[in-house]
Amino acid sequence: MSSPTDQHDFTTTPPSTSMPGISLGLTRIHRLLYLLRSPHLATPVVHIAGTNGKGSVSAYLSSILSHSKLAVGRFNSPHLVDEWDCIQLHGGPVDEGLFLEAKKEVERVSEREGVGATSFEVLTATAFSLFARARPPLDVAVVEVGMGGSEDATNVVPAEKTLLSVVTAVELDHQKFLGDTVGEIATVKAGITREGGDVVLSVQAHQEATEAVKRVAAERGARVWQAGEAVIVADGEAGASREAVSLTFPPPPFAAIPLKATSVVPPLESPSPATSASVTARLPLPGSYQLQNSATAVLAAQLLRTHPRTLSLLPSLSHITDDSIRTGVEATRWPGRLSWETYNTSSGHQVPLLLDGAHNPSSAALLASYLASLPPALRPSTLVFALSAPRDPADVVRPLLRALAAHERRLRVVCCGFSTPIGMEWVRSTPASELAAAVKRIAAVQVEEAPDAEAALRLVEDRVPGEGSVVVAGSLYLVADAMRTLRRRQQAGENS
């Protein structure tokens, strides 16, 4: 594996080759960034890897930092609705014109110098370029790994510019690229650990994941800070009825989020400064797993503001306070991941729409748990389902059907495809007919097919008012198409 530094000899130009699809490795991205005058060295970063939760953690943490009066950049992948929404500057998506200008520059350099960068490498270099030229200058960037860790294109920032590494929940996913076991995958994801650095580790369902991260950290002389979980606490408004038949979405729970690690390996030679045990805040992102994600982000914020190493790299981190942590958590938004929207039908009815990018067995199980917790008025009677190929539809749809079938309403499943995401031409959706056949083998439910999300949502317009909500899941690309449909309908309504 290439070392994440700029100590490379780039005098020899590799052959110019097209790099479609996924091609892990650091040689091309290092050379591309070198040719762009090393923009990845301009801004200190917090680097986040994991199977599930890394997007939520990055959203929480960047919100906390922004509310601590720090200038923050953020890079997530894939994009949701527009290609440029994966890059944020100063709390909002980068301007479309700035994004396109920076991306074209990166593409010109890659082509001119025969780098042969993949689309994700181009996107990553674009993000670092925008971070470097942001005005006012950024204090910190929160960067989410694209896939894996050790050979992901984001894994290029050296130790002296990496404030923290974070590893969220690790599960089986992308085995073709990352390994056949959770331990192997966790080892790859822990590859973002820096020599002598610090790693914040989310609660893990698999002990082998925890052991793998600690092993990699030990090899690199790094310290592992184990995050705990937030705890739901009593709330004066909790007694309000959640059973009323309305479009009122479940209120955010009130939680105590710990500020301290449950363990530190290797142990600290001297105790850390005394601080509050926790901060209390409403968790705006739904799902029980946000108890873990919020705790991971808050522990990261706590380390950033108290750890001598991080403060020496960026003294302004001392601006983080308990109040800014609380405010930042409550202001967090993460569209398309257990997010509620309202779908206005052509007949004037309003349908609660739950969007979630659950695309693998573990994320489907988490979504199923949330579905089972919903009050009767919001329990879904319709599932709009799509899936990237190649995946086994049964592994993802089975837990969703099990959770939905537990309700008394007749269940309806609409299987569809999704549009090819920009810059990811190799991504394709599983044919709706194949999904429908898989659903029929699993459960005796009403199954329909549609070519895309817009057509699928049109099919649900004949629902009887009060039939519960519609859940759209199976792929973040499907969720993106659904959000585009909602945006078009809203714009059409405003212009009518």
Number of C-alpha atoms within 10 A of each C-alpha: 9 14 16 20 14 16 10 13 8 13 7 6 11 14 10 14 12 12 13 15 14 15 16 20 16 21 19 20 26 29 23 25 25 16 16 18 11 18 20 27 21 19 21 23 25 23 26 30 34 26 23 21 23 26 23 23 30 29 25 29 28 30 26 29 28 21 23 21 15 19 20 27 31 29 29 22 18 20 18 21 21 14 17 22 20 18 26 22 22 21 16 12 17 21 13 12 10 11 21 15 12 20 20 13 17 24 22 12 18 24 15 11 16 17 24 23 26 24 19 23 29 25 27 27 28 27 29 27 24 24 27 19 13 16 11 9 16 20 22 26 28 24 27 25 26 21 22 27 27 26 25 24 26 29 29 22 25 19 20 17 19 24 28 25 25 27 34 27 23 27 22 18 21 15 13 7 14 22 17 13 15 21 21 17 27 31 27 24 30 29 23 32 33 26 16 16 20 26 28 25 27 28 23 17 11 14 11 18 26 24 14 20 23 22 16 21 26 17 11 15 16 21 22 28 25 21 28 23 21 27 17 17 14 12 11 8 10 13 8 9 8 17 13 12 13 14 18 12 16 14 14 15 20 21 21 21 29 23 25 23 20 12 13 15 15 14 11 10 6 6 7 11 8 7 11 10 10 18 17 21 23 20 25 19 25 18 19 16 20 18 20 23 30 31 28 36 30 29 26 27 25 22 24 25 20 16 17 12 18 23 16 11 15 17 14 17 24 15 15 21 17 20 15 19 28 19 19 23 28 20 17 20 16 15 19 24 21 22 17 20 19 15 22 17 16 11 8 9 15 18 24 24 24 24 26 24 24 27 22 24 22 20 20 22 20 17 26 21 17 16 20 18 15 15 16 18 19 27 23 26 20 24 25 27 30 31 30 21 13 10 14 15 24 17 16 22 27 19 20 25 20 15 19 23 19 11 14 10 15 13 19 21 24 26 28 27 27 27 16 15 21 13 17 15 12 11 18 17 19 20 19 22 16 13 24 21 14 17 23 13 10 13 14 11 15 14 18 17 21 20 15 21 28 18 16 23 21 12 15 18 18 12 14 10 11 15 19 23 24 26 25 28 28 28 21 26 29 32 28 24 21 26 20 17 17 18 13 12 16 14 11 10 10 8 7 6
